[in-house]
Amino acid sequence: MISEAEEQVMSFDGGNIPLRMAAQIMKLDYQTVRLGLIQGEFPIGKALKAKGSKSYTFYISPKLFYDFTGCIVTNEMIKEFKEKIKQ
């Protein structure tokens, strides 16, 4: 039987948890989470770097984030976070 929490995680419509949002939820500095992903220390997603590029692209999976932190991040939470940043 699927729990309500698992159902919410599975109903996520794709996409990515913003790095700064993940850091805020985890109560960690943005750079700590960034480096943790680059070094493979946080099993919540991936840090990708294109050949010849100096910068990384980050993907944080809502499912992996839930598995690691126990925190559910919904589409609505991400939308609210992004709106707040725009202001």
MMTF fields as JSON, N, C-alpha, C and O atoms, coordinates in Angstrom:
{
  "mmtfVersion": "1.0.0",
  "mmtfProducer": "UNKNOWN",
  "numBonds": 347,
  "numAtoms": 348,
  "numGroups": 87,
  "numChains": 1,
  "numModels": 1,
  "chainsPerModel": [1],
  "groupsPerChain": [87],
  "chainIdList": ["A"],
  "bondAtomList": [4, 2, 8, 6, 12, 10, 16, 14, 20, 18, 24, 22, 28, 26, 32, 30, 36, 34, 40, 38, 44, 42, 48, 46, 52, 50, 56, 54, 60, 58, 64, 62, 68, 66, 72, 70, 76, 74, 80, 78, 84, 82, 88, 86, 92, 90, 96, 94, 100, 98, 104, 102, 108, 106, 112, 110, 116, 114, 120, 118, 124, 122, 128, 126, 132, 130, 136, 134, 140, 138, 144, 142, 148, 146, 152, 150, 156, 154, 160, 158, 164, 162, 168, 166, 172, 170, 176, 174, 180, 178, 184, 182, 188, 186, 192, 190, 196, 194, 200, 198, 204, 202, 208, 206, 212, 210, 216, 214, 220, 218, 224, 222, 228, 226, 232, 230, 236, 234, 240, 238, 244, 242, 248, 246, 252, 250, 256, 254, 260, 258, 264, 262, 268, 266, 272, 270, 276, 274, 280, 278, 284, 282, 288, 286, 292, 290, 296, 294, 300, 298, 304, 302, 308, 306, 312, 310, 316, 314, 320, 318, 324, 322, 328, 326, 332, 330, 336, 334, 340, 338, 344, 342],
  "bondOrderList": [1, 1, 1, 1, 1, 1, 1, 1, 1, 1, 1, 1, 1, 1, 1, 1, 1, 1, 1, 1, 1, 1, 1, 1, 1, 1, 1, 1, 1, 1, 1, 1, 1, 1, 1, 1, 1, 1, 1, 1, 1, 1, 1, 1, 1, 1, 1, 1, 1, 1, 1, 1, 1, 1, 1, 1, 1, 1, 1, 1, 1, 1, 1, 1, 1, 1, 1, 1, 1, 1, 1, 1, 1, 1, 1, 1, 1, 1, 1, 1, 1, 1, 1, 1, 1, 1],
  "groupList": [{"groupName": "MET", "atomNameList": ["N", "CA", "C", "O"], "elementList": ["N", "C", "C", "O"], "formalChargeList": [0, 0, 0, 0], "bondAtomList": [1, 0, 2, 1, 3, 2], "bondOrderList": [1, 1, 2], "singleLetterCode": "M", "chemCompType": "L-PEPTIDE LINKING"}, {"groupName": "ILE", "atomNameList": ["N", "CA", "C", "O"], "elementList": ["N", "C", "C", "O"], "formalChargeList": [0, 0, 0, 0], "bondAtomList": [1, 0, 2, 1, 3, 2], "bondOrderList": [1, 1, 2], "singleLetterCode": "I", "chemCompType": "L-PEPTIDE LINKING"}, {"groupName": "SER", "atomNameList": ["N", "CA", "C", "O"], "elementList": ["N", "C", "C", "O"], "formalChargeList": [0, 0, 0, 0], "bondAtomList": [1, 0, 2, 1, 3, 2], "bondOrderList": [1, 1, 2], "singleLetterCode": "S", "chemCompType": "L-PEPTIDE LINKING"}, {"groupName": "GLU", "atomNameList": ["N", "CA", "C", "O"], "elementList": ["N", "C", "C", "O"], "formalChargeList": [0, 0, 0, 0], "bondAtomList": [1, 0, 2, 1, 3, 2], "bondOrderList": [1, 1, 2], "singleLetterCode": "E", "chemCompType": "L-PEPTIDE LINKING"}, {"groupName": "ALA", "atomNameList": ["N", "CA", "C", "O"], "elementList": ["N", "C", "C", "O"], "formalChargeList": [0, 0, 0, 0], "bondAtomList": [1, 0, 2, 1, 3, 2], "bondOrderList": [1, 1, 2], "singleLetterCode": "A", "chemCompType": "L-PEPTIDE LINKING"}, {"groupName": "GLN", "atomNameList": ["N", "CA", "C", "O"], "elementList": ["N", "C", "C", "O"], "formalChargeList": [0, 0, 0, 0], "bondAtomList": [1, 0, 2, 1, 3, 2], "bondOrderList": [1, 1, 2], "singleLetterCode": "Q", "chemCompType": "L-PEPTIDE LINKING"}, {"groupName": "VAL", "atomNameList": ["N", "CA", "C", "O"], "elementList": ["N", "C", "C", "O"], "formalChargeList": [0, 0, 0, 0], "bondAtomList": [1, 0, 2, 1, 3, 2], "bondOrderList": [1, 1, 2], "singleLetterCode": "V", "chemCompType": "L-PEPTIDE LINKING"}, {"groupName": "PHE", "atomNameList": ["N", "CA", "C", "O"], "elementList": ["N", "C", "C", "O"], "formalChargeList": [0, 0, 0, 0], "bondAtomList": [1, 0, 2, 1, 3, 2], "bondOrderList": [1, 1, 2], "singleLetterCode": "F", "chemCompType": "L-PEPTIDE LINKING"}, {"groupName": "ASP", "atomNameList": ["N", "CA", "C", "O"], "elementList": ["N", "C", "C", "O"], "formalChargeList": [0, 0, 0, 0], "bondAtomList": [1, 0, 2, 1, 3, 2], "bondOrderList": [1, 1, 2], "singleLetterCode": "D", "chemCompType": "L-PEPTIDE LINKING"}, {"groupName": "GLY", "atomNameList": ["N", "CA", "C", "O"], "elementList": ["N", "C", "C", "O"], "formalChargeList": [0, 0, 0, 0], "bondAtomList": [1, 0, 2, 1, 3, 2], "bondOrderList": [1, 1, 2], "singleLetterCode": "G", "chemCompType": "PEPTIDE LINKING"}, {"groupName": "ASN", "atomNameList": ["N", "CA", "C", "O"], "elementList": ["N", "C", "C", "O"], "formalChargeList": [0, 0, 0, 0], "bondAtomList": [1, 0, 2, 1, 3, 2], "bondOrderList": [1, 1, 2], "singleLetterCode": "N", "chemCompType": "L-PEPTIDE LINKING"}, {"groupName": "PRO", "atomNameList": ["N", "CA", "C", "O"], "elementList": ["N", "C", "C", "O"], "formalChargeList": [0, 0, 0, 0], "bondAtomList": [1, 0, 2, 1, 3, 2], "bondOrderList": [1, 1, 2], "singleLetterCode": "P", "chemCompType": "L-PEPTIDE LINKING"}, {"groupName": "LEU", "atomNameList": ["N", "CA", "C", "O"], "elementList": ["N", "C", "C", "O"], "formalChargeList": [0, 0, 0, 0], "bondAtomList": [1, 0, 2, 1, 3, 2], "bondOrderList": [1, 1, 2], "singleLetterCode": "L", "chemCompType": "L-PEPTIDE LINKING"}, {"groupName": "ARG", "atomNameList": ["N", "CA", "C", "O"], "elementList": ["N", "C", "C", "O"], "formalChargeList": [0, 0, 0, 0], "bondAtomList": [1, 0, 2, 1, 3, 2], "bondOrderList": [1, 1, 2], "singleLetterCode": "R", "chemCompType": "L-PEPTIDE LINKING"}, {"groupName": "LYS", "atomNameList": ["N", "CA", "C", "O"], "elementList": ["N", "C", "C", "O"], "formalChargeList": [0, 0, 0, 0], "bondAtomList": [1, 0, 2, 1, 3, 2], "bondOrderList": [1, 1, 2], "singleLetterCode": "K", "chemCompType": "L-PEPTIDE LINKING"}, {"groupName": "TYR", "atomNameList": ["N", "CA", "C", "O"], "elementList": ["N", "C", "C", "O"], "formalChargeList": [0, 0, 0, 0], "bondAtomList": [1, 0, 2, 1, 3, 2], "bondOrderList": [1, 1, 2], "singleLetterCode": "Y", "chemCompType": "L-PEPTIDE LINKING"}, {"groupName": "THR", "atomNameList": ["N", "CA", "C", "O"], "elementList": ["N", "C", "C", "O"], "formalChargeList": [0, 0, 0, 0], "bondAtomList": [1, 0, 2, 1, 3, 2], "bondOrderList": [1, 1, 2], "singleLetterCode": "T", "chemCompType": "L-PEPTIDE LINKING"}, {"groupName": "CYS", "atomNameList": ["N", "CA", "C", "O"], "elementList": ["N", "C", "C", "O"], "formalChargeList": [0, 0, 0, 0], "bondAtomList": [1, 0, 2, 1, 3, 2], "bondOrderList": [1, 1, 2], "singleLetterCode": "C", "chemCompType": "L-PEPTIDE LINKING"}],
  "groupTypeList": [0, 1, 2, 3, 4, 3, 3, 5, 6, 0, 2, 7, 8, 9, 9, 10, 1, 11, 12, 13, 0, 4, 4, 5, 1, 0, 14, 12, 8, 15, 5, 16, 6, 13, 12, 9, 12, 1, 5, 9, 3, 7, 11, 1, 9, 14, 4, 12, 14, 4, 14, 9, 2, 14, 2, 15, 16, 7, 15, 1, 2, 11, 14, 12, 7, 15, 8, 7, 16, 9, 17, 1, 6, 16, 10, 3, 0, 1, 14, 3, 7, 14, 3, 14, 1, 14, 5],
  "groupIdList": [1, 2, 3, 4, 5, 6, 7, 8, 9, 10, 11, 12, 13, 14, 15, 16, 17, 18, 19, 20, 21, 22, 23, 24, 25, 26, 27, 28, 29, 30, 31, 32, 33, 34, 35, 36, 37, 38, 39, 40, 41, 42, 43, 44, 45, 46, 47, 48, 49, 50, 51, 52, 53, 54, 55, 56, 57, 58, 59, 60, 61, 62, 63, 64, 65, 66, 67, 68, 69, 70, 71, 72, 73, 74, 75, 76, 77, 78, 79, 80, 81, 82, 83, 84, 85, 86, 87],
  "secStructList": [7, 7, 7, 2, 2, 2, 2, 2, 2, 2, 6, 7, 7, 1, 7, 7, 7, 7, 2, 2, 2, 2, 2, 2, 2, 2, 6, 7, 7, 2, 2, 2, 2, 2, 2, 2, 2, 2, 6, 6, 7, 1, 6, 6, 3, 3, 3, 3, 7, 7, 6, 6, 7, 1, 1, 7, 3, 3, 3, 3, 7, 2, 2, 2, 2, 2, 2, 2, 2, 7, 7, 7, 7, 7, 2, 2, 2, 2, 2, 2, 2, 2, 2, 2, 2, 2, 7],
  "xCoordList": [0.838, 0.0, 0.889, 1.883, 0.526, 1.289, 0.821, -0.377, 1.78, 1.438, 1.063, 1.344, 0.431, 0.051, 1.29, 1.282, 2.352, 3.599, 4.182, 4.592, 4.221, 4.748, 3.885, 4.398, 2.591, 1.675, 1.953, 1.935, 2.211, 2.514, 3.821, 3.916, 4.819, 6.104, 5.929, 6.481, 5.172, 4.98, 4.12, 4.201, 3.298, 2.428, 3.145, 2.568, 4.39, 5.177, 5.255, 5.493, 5.057, 4.964, 6.307, 6.347, 7.366, 8.684, 9.388, 8.944, 10.459, 11.186, 12.22, 12.725, 12.514, 13.712, 13.481, 12.834, 14.006, 13.963, 15.125, 16.267, 14.869, 15.961, 16.998, 16.65, 18.249, 19.352, 19.21, 19.401, 18.88, 18.738, 17.57, 17.636, 16.53, 15.386, 15.794, 15.468, 16.501, 16.961, 17.854, 17.725, 18.756, 19.658, 18.861, 19.154, 17.873, 17.042, 16.293, 16.247, 15.719, 14.978, 15.913, 15.558, 17.111, 18.077, 18.786, 19.542, 18.524, 19.171, 20.698, 21.448, 21.111, 22.53, 22.814, 21.916, 24.05, 24.484, 24.357, 24.588, 23.994, 23.868, 25.13, 25.046, 26.304, 27.569, 27.83, 28.441, 27.374, 27.542, 26.77, 27.294, 25.537, 24.72, 25.295, 25.344, 25.723, 26.328, 27.548, 27.656, 28.453, 29.653, 29.326, 29.957, 28.342, 27.913, 27.411, 27.655, 26.715, 26.241, 27.408, 27.494, 28.295, 29.439, 30.3, 30.768, 30.507, 31.367, 30.63, 31.239, 29.336, 28.553, 28.243, 27.932, 28.326, 28.083, 26.595, 26.192, 25.794, 24.362, 23.643, 23.701, 22.972, 22.294, 20.91, 19.922, 20.858, 19.566, 19.446, 18.384, 20.514, 20.483, 21.862, 22.726, 22.053, 23.298, 23.796, 23.022, 25.106, 25.762, 26.404, 27.261, 26.009, 26.505, 27.326, 26.974, 28.418, 29.289, 29.59, 30.137, 29.233, 29.498, 31.002, 31.699, 31.474, 32.891, 33.296, 32.661, 34.355, 34.84, 34.147, 34.542, 33.116, 32.376, 32.989, 33.598, 32.821, 33.313, 32.212, 32.491, 30.969, 29.86, 29.126, 29.229, 28.394, 27.62, 26.134, 25.671, 25.412, 23.966, 23.552, 24.108, 22.579, 22.18, 20.771, 19.882, 20.588, 19.259, 19.056, 19.837, 18.009, 17.663, 16.299, 15.29, 16.298, 15.099, 14.191, 14.655, 12.916, 11.987, 11.923, 11.822, 11.981, 11.928, 13.181, 13.088, 14.352, 15.602, 15.708, 16.22, 15.22, 15.231, 14.369, 14.763, 13.204, 12.308, 12.963, 12.925, 13.557, 14.208, 15.331, 15.524, 16.067, 17.215, 16.81, 17.36, 15.844, 15.494, 14.175, 13.957, 13.303, 11.97, 11.03, 9.902, 11.497, 10.709, 10.098, 10.795, 8.806, 8.107, 8.141, 7.789, 8.565, 8.552, 7.538, 7.702, 6.502, 5.435, 5.671, 6.484, 4.949, 5.006, 4.631, 5.242, 3.622, 3.16, 4.255, 4.44, 4.971, 6.066, 7.151, 7.696, 7.453, 8.477, 8.01, 8.786, 6.751, 6.204, 6.27, 6.666, 5.884, 5.917, 7.35, 7.597, 8.277, 9.681, 10.204, 10.87, 9.901, 10.366, 9.754, 10.418, 8.48, 7.814, 8.459, 8.663, 8.774, 9.393, 10.763, 11.125, 11.509, 12.84, 12.736, 13.595, 11.688, 11.514, 11.304, 11.635, 10.759, 10.416, 11.612, 11.478],
  "yCoordList": [-1.18, 0.0, 1.253, 1.318, 2.22, 3.462, 4.48, 4.71, 5.085, 6.106, 7.402, 7.58, 8.295, 9.593, 10.375, 11.032, 10.296, 10.989, 10.459, 11.237, 9.142, 8.544, 8.916, 9.137, 8.984, 9.371, 10.801, 11.082, 11.706, 13.096, 13.182, 13.929, 12.425, 12.433, 11.884, 12.437, 10.807, 10.189, 11.05, 10.914, 11.934, 12.764, 13.994, 14.766, 14.181, 15.312, 15.24, 14.168, 16.369, 16.347, 16.509, 16.897, 16.224, 16.315, 17.574, 18.286, 17.834, 19.043, 18.811, 17.703, 19.858, 19.923, 20.82, 21.862, 20.416, 21.279, 22.265, 21.835, 23.56, 24.529, 24.316, 24.018, 24.472, 24.254, 25.104, 24.607, 26.371, 27.251, 26.827, 26.973, 26.316, 25.834, 24.6, 24.491, 23.684, 22.479, 22.861, 22.3, 23.812, 24.259, 24.858, 24.592, 25.651, 26.288, 25.232, 25.314, 24.26, 23.2, 22.378, 22.009, 22.095, 21.286, 22.087, 21.534, 23.398, 24.306, 24.256, 24.205, 24.274, 24.288, 25.463, 25.981, 25.867, 26.906, 26.405, 25.229, 27.299, 26.983, 26.308, 25.317, 26.848, 26.298, 24.887, 24.07, 24.603, 23.266, 22.244, 21.178, 22.567, 21.653, 21.544, 20.454, 22.65, 22.664, 21.744, 20.89, 21.919, 21.086, 19.631, 18.715, 19.426, 18.065, 17.314, 16.115, 18.01, 17.388, 17.145, 16.082, 18.116, 17.974, 16.791, 16.021, 16.65, 15.589, 14.26, 13.262, 14.252, 13.027, 12.648, 11.491, 13.609, 13.346, 13.352, 12.699, 14.07, 14.109, 13.297, 13.656, 12.215, 11.368, 11.904, 11.17, 13.178, 13.806, 14.197, 14.64, 14.041, 14.433, 14.374, 13.616, 15.176, 15.16, 16.571, 17.517, 16.673, 17.895, 17.53, 16.648, 18.188, 17.879, 19.027, 20.196, 18.679, 19.697, 19.282, 18.207, 20.132, 19.856, 19.955, 20.764, 19.133, 19.144, 20.539, 21.126, 21.056, 22.385, 23.527, 24.685, 23.206, 24.237, 24.471, 23.573, 25.677, 25.998, 25.876, 25.83, 25.823, 25.807, 24.464, 23.672, 24.239, 23.015, 23.304, 24.426, 22.281, 22.292, 21.271, 20.174, 21.625, 20.756, 20.238, 20.961, 18.975, 18.377, 17.759, 16.907, 18.187, 17.612, 16.941, 17.595, 15.639, 14.825, 14.939, 14.75, 15.24, 15.29, 13.951, 13.938, 12.85, 11.521, 11.266, 10.848, 11.514, 11.301, 12.256, 11.89, 13.478, 14.458, 13.974, 14.073, 13.458, 12.907, 11.72, 11.625, 10.823, 9.646, 10.043, 9.398, 11.1, 11.529, 12.384, 12.236, 13.28, 14.239, 13.93, 14.372, 13.18, 12.951, 14.114, 14.13, 15.087, 16.292, 16.199, 15.944, 16.408, 16.412, 17.816, 18.78, 17.928, 19.21, 19.076, 18.26, 19.882, 19.821, 20.838, 21.754, 20.655, 21.616, 23.007, 24.0, 23.072, 24.363, 25.053, 26.265, 24.292, 24.86, 25.444, 26.512, 24.741, 25.225, 26.498, 27.442, 26.537, 27.74, 28.931, 30.025, 28.722, 29.802, 30.274, 31.474, 29.353, 29.696, 30.547, 31.558, 30.135, 30.871, 32.262, 33.221, 32.366, 33.68, 34.598, 35.785, 34.046, 34.812, 35.349, 36.474, 34.554, 34.962, 36.109, 36.99, 36.093, 37.134, 38.509, 39.522, 38.548, 39.837, 40.567, 41.662],
  "zCoordList": [0.0, 0.0, 0.0, 0.723, -0.801, -0.951, 0.083, 0.248, 0.777, 1.763, 1.056, -0.129, 1.791, 1.229, 0.787, -0.254, 1.587, 1.256, -0.048, -0.91, -0.193, -1.427, -2.626, -3.723, -2.416, -3.485, -3.95, -5.149, -2.997, -3.35, -4.132, -5.106, -3.712, -4.412, -5.821, -6.773, -5.966, -7.276, -8.196, -9.416, -7.632, -8.466, -9.002, -9.769, -8.607, -9.093, -10.61, -11.168, -11.284, -12.745, -13.46, -14.627, -12.788, -13.421, -13.0, -12.099, -13.643, -13.315, -12.24, -12.055, -11.552, -10.766, -9.551, -9.658, -8.405, -7.241, -7.383, -7.543, -7.33, -7.435, -6.327, -5.184, -6.679, -5.758, -4.492, -3.382, -4.66, -3.495, -2.598, -1.377, -3.193, -2.42, -1.608, -0.426, -2.247, -1.549, -0.374, 0.714, -0.589, 0.476, 1.627, 2.793, 1.309, 2.332, 3.15, 4.377, 2.484, 3.177, 4.064, 5.183, 3.548, 4.286, 5.388, 6.186, 5.413, 6.378, 6.228, 7.203, 4.97, 4.626, 3.705, 3.042, 3.676, 2.77, 1.321, 1.038, 0.432, -0.995, -1.534, -2.26, -1.175, -1.679, -1.15, -1.839, 0.057, 0.629, -0.196, -0.518, -0.533, -1.334, -2.739, -3.308, -3.292, -4.626, -4.668, -5.548, -3.725, -3.688, -3.367, -3.895, -2.503, -2.181, -3.399, -3.541, -4.273, -5.515, -6.476, -7.09, -6.604, -7.502, -7.075, -7.914, -5.764, -5.242, -5.043, -4.656, -5.305, -5.164, -3.726, -3.444, -2.815, -1.394, -1.033, -0.07, -1.783, -1.527, -2.613, -3.789, -2.231, -3.211, -3.591, -3.575, -3.928, -4.238, -5.696, -6.131, -6.456, -7.859, -8.477, -8.038, -9.493, -10.256, -10.544, -10.685, -10.625, -11.096, -12.42, -12.469, -13.479, -14.818, -15.353, -15.191, -15.989, -16.576, -18.009, -18.254, -18.938, -20.35, -20.607, -19.995, -21.505, -21.851, -22.314, -23.191, -21.714, -22.064, -21.339, -21.477, -20.569, -19.848, -18.471, -17.889, -17.966, -16.624, -15.575, -14.377, -16.028, -15.078, -15.074, -16.011, -14.003, -13.829, -14.008, -13.801, -14.39, -14.386, -13.336, -13.281, -12.504, -11.403, -11.613, -12.062, -11.28, -11.266, -9.89, -9.467, -9.192, -7.897, -8.055, -8.318, -7.889, -8.046, -6.826, -5.701, -7.021, -5.895, -5.14, -3.913, -5.855, -5.22, -4.396, -3.241, -4.977, -4.252, -3.061, -2.004, -3.246, -2.16, -1.004, 0.158, -1.323, -0.3, 0.403, 1.63, -0.367, 0.216, 1.179, 2.21, 0.843, 1.649, 2.847, 3.938, 2.636, 3.688, 4.395, 5.523, 3.743, 4.295, 4.044, 4.538, 3.275, 2.985, 1.584, 0.602, 1.515, 0.229, -0.343, 0.335, -1.587, -2.292, -3.425, -4.332, -3.356, -4.355, -5.467, -5.336, -6.549, -7.656, -7.168, -7.565, -6.306, -5.789, -4.972, -5.081, -4.164, -3.371, -4.28, -4.001, -5.355, -6.29, -6.974, -7.119, -7.396, -8.03, -7.081, -7.483, -5.823, -4.832, -4.591, -4.481, -4.511, -4.302, -5.464, -5.247, -6.681, -7.859, -7.936, -8.331, -7.556, -7.55, -6.524, -6.779, -5.374, -4.298, -4.727, -4.384, -5.466, -5.937, -6.946, -6.981, -7.757, -8.789, -8.18, -8.795, -6.983, -6.362, -5.842, -5.296]
}
